[in-house]
Amino acid sequence: MTTQQQTAEQKTIAQATAERGAQHLANLETDGLTGQALSQAALEWAATEFGAKLGLLSSMGDEALVHLASEAVPGLDVLFLDTGYHFAETLGTRDAYAATRPINLINVLPLQTVAEQDAEYGEKLHNRDPGQCCQLRKVEPMNRALEDYDAWVTGMRRVDAPTRANIGIIEYDDKRDKVKINPLAMWSDEDLQAYIEANSVLLNTLRESGYESIGCEPCTRPTAPGEDPRAGRWAGTNKTECGLHT
């Protein structure tokens, strides 16, 4: 048996599928497919490959993704992590998308309510240990929800943060042994804004108040003009990711 054959056998089904999907998109790019059309092709490939085993994770701060996915894959499961700390505007955006777009909105809850967490860990854990709070209210619920899926869709873009600069459109999530699809990975801020305007995408109204990146209310602030869009997340700490993607 050759080394190449041994390596292929050692790959999981998810890893091999991710590589095949990435190659499929690379071939489409070579043929001249770019931008929104390439993003839609990624979603369509995933829907064909995984069917009901495909889910989209959304915080309703990635509205263009939910809109695009609902166009490409009507009826797609959209998993909303209801941390108990969301802005009222974010919950309103969730409800509006559930009512107006062809998606199957699934509310994912942590194991504990905020009150139960406060009783066990003390109040305002997000101030004292934001990493643990994210683990309890985001990462664990998402991992539990994703057990029902073979692949998941995210709104990550390479321009979001240095930690995301090298993400692929279709890649292997080795932490969970699943295929991960980032349809907007290559979109610039200008691409995103153009899609929003061209399709009259419903936006979280917090954007009108300067919220460029929207997370939980206690850990999110508006950003100033010219400031990094994610500067409003966990401001004053060295935390840059909640843990869902790392």
HELIX and SHEET records of a PDB file:
HELIX    1   1 THR A    3  GLN A   10  1                                   8    
HELIX    2   2 ILE A   13  THR A   30  1                                  18    
HELIX    3   3 GLY A   35  PHE A   50  1                                  16    
HELIX    4   4 GLY A   51  LYS A   53  5                                   3    
HELIX    5   5 GLU A   63  ALA A   72  1                                  10    
HELIX    6   6 ALA A   88  THR A  100  1                                  13    
HELIX    7   7 VAL A  114  TYR A  121  1                                   8    
HELIX    8   8 LEU A  125  ARG A  128  1                                   4    
HELIX    9   9 PRO A  130  CYS A  134  1                                   5    
HELIX   10  10 GLN A  135  VAL A  139  3                                   5    
HELIX   11  11 GLU A  140  LEU A  146  1                                   7    
HELIX   12  12 PRO A  162  ARG A  164  5                                   3    
HELIX   13  13 ASP A  189  ALA A  198  1                                  10    
HELIX   14  14 THR A  205  SER A  209  5                                   5    
HELIX   15  15 GLU A  217  CYS A  219  5                                   3    
HELIX   16  16 PRO A  229  GLY A  232  5                                   4    
SHEET    1   A 6 ILE A 103  VAL A 108  0                                        
SHEET    2   A 6 LEU A  76  LEU A  81  1                                        
SHEET    3   A 6 LEU A  54  SER A  58  1                                        
SHEET    4   A 6 ALA A 151  VAL A 153  1                                        
SHEET    5   A 6 LYS A 178  ILE A 181  1                                        
SHEET    6   A 6 ILE A 170  ASP A 173 -1                                        
END                                                                             
